[in-house]
């Protein structure tokens, strides 16, 4: 490992954990899974701490980290998806409005600075929906 001065790195420390040669020696992985899943019983199995009830309640709030990350990611993804859907709906509305006013797909593409293929796709979808 290369030696670097402290001002050349941040405070992040990386610890690499590899599975042992024996398949039954997976305690650290089971422990870490317990932490990320919020499974207090699994964590207790590997810790040497007396787990009082208040301590268990506090620990259960702190664990489940993986679930919280997942939930936050899902909420963020949903919000972005909704925004993209709204934006796409606006695009389609502008395209359809221009086409219904008598403009050709080429004129609409130039006017809205969009690819002609996108204009034709929206036009085709509208014609299919009206059948």
C-alpha positions in Angstrom: 0.0 0.0 0.0 1.4 3.4 -1.0 2.2 5.9 1.8 0.5 9.2 1.3 0.5 12.3 3.5 -2.7 13.0 5.4 -3.5 16.1 3.4 -3.7 14.0 0.2 -6.7 12.0 1.3 -10.0 12.6 3.0 -11.3 11.0 6.2 -12.9 8.0 4.5 -11.5 4.7 5.4 -12.1 1.6 3.3 -12.2 -1.8 4.8 -12.2 -4.8 2.5 -13.8 -8.0 3.8 -13.4 -11.2 2.0 -15.0 -14.6 2.6 -12.8 -17.1 4.3 -11.9 -20.5 2.8 -14.4 -22.4 4.9 -18.0 -21.9 3.7 -19.4 -22.0 7.3 -17.2 -19.1 8.3 -19.5 -16.3 7.1 -20.2 -14.7 10.5 -19.1 -11.2 9.5 -21.4 -11.3 6.4 -24.3 -12.5 8.5 -23.6 -9.8 11.0 -23.4 -7.1 8.3 -26.6 -8.4 6.7 -28.3 -8.2 10.2 -27.2 -4.5 10.4 -28.5 -3.6 7.0 -31.7 -5.6 7.4 -32.3 -4.2 10.9 -32.4 -7.8 12.4 -31.6 -7.2 16.0 -31.6 -10.9 16.9 -28.9 -11.6 14.2 -26.8 -8.7 15.4 -27.1 -9.8 19.1 -25.8 -13.2 18.1 -22.4 -11.7 17.1 -22.1 -8.8 19.6 -20.8 -9.0 23.1 -23.1 -6.3 24.4 -25.9 -6.8 26.9 -28.9 -5.7 24.9 -31.4 -4.0 27.3 -34.9 -3.3 25.9 -34.3 0.5 25.5 -30.9 -0.3 23.8 -32.7 -2.6 21.4 -35.3 0.0 20.5 -32.5 2.6 19.8 -30.5 0.1 17.8 -33.5 -0.9 15.8 -34.0 2.8 14.8 -30.4 2.9 13.6 -30.4 -0.4 11.8 -32.3 -1.1 8.6 -29.9 1.2 6.8 -30.3 -0.7 3.6 -34.1 -0.4 3.7 -33.9 3.3 4.3 -31.5 3.8 1.4 -33.8 1.7 -0.8 -36.9 3.7 0.3 -35.2 7.0 -0.3 -34.1 5.9 -3.7 -37.6 4.7 -4.6 -39.1 8.1 -3.5 -36.5 10.0 -5.5 -37.1 7.8 -8.5 -40.8 8.2 -8.3 -40.5 12.0 -8.1 -38.2 12.1 -11.0 -40.5 9.8 -13.0 -43.5 12.0 -12.3 -41.6 15.1 -13.4 -40.4 13.4 -16.5 -44.0 12.2 -17.2 -45.3 15.8 -16.8 -42.5 17.1 -19.1 -43.3 14.5 -21.7 -47.0 15.3 -21.5 -46.3 18.9 -22.1 -44.1 18.1 -25.1 -46.8 15.9 -26.5 -49.4 18.5 -25.8 -47.4 21.2 -27.7 -46.8 18.8 -30.6 -50.4 17.8 -30.9 -51.6 21.4 -30.6 -49.3 22.5 -33.4 -50.3 19.6 -35.6 -54.0 20.2 -34.9 -53.5 23.9 -35.9 -52.6 22.6 -39.4 -48.8 22.6 -39.2 -46.9 19.8 -40.9 -44.7 17.5 -38.8 -41.6 19.1 -40.4 -42.8 22.6 -39.4 -43.6 21.4 -35.8 -40.1 19.8 -35.5 -38.5 23.0 -36.6 -40.7 25.2 -34.5 -40.2 23.1 -31.3 -36.6 22.2 -32.1 -37.4 18.5 -31.8 -36.5 15.5 -33.9 -38.9 14.8 -36.7 -39.1 11.2 -35.6 -40.5 12.3 -32.2 -43.2 14.4 -33.9 -44.2 11.5 -36.1 -44.3 9.1 -33.2 -46.6 11.4 -31.2 -48.8 11.9 -34.3 -49.0 8.1 -34.8 -49.8 7.5 -31.2 -52.6 10.0 -31.4 -54.0 8.4 -34.6 -53.9 5.0 -32.9 -55.7 6.3 -29.8 -58.4 7.8 -31.9 -59.3 4.6 -33.7 
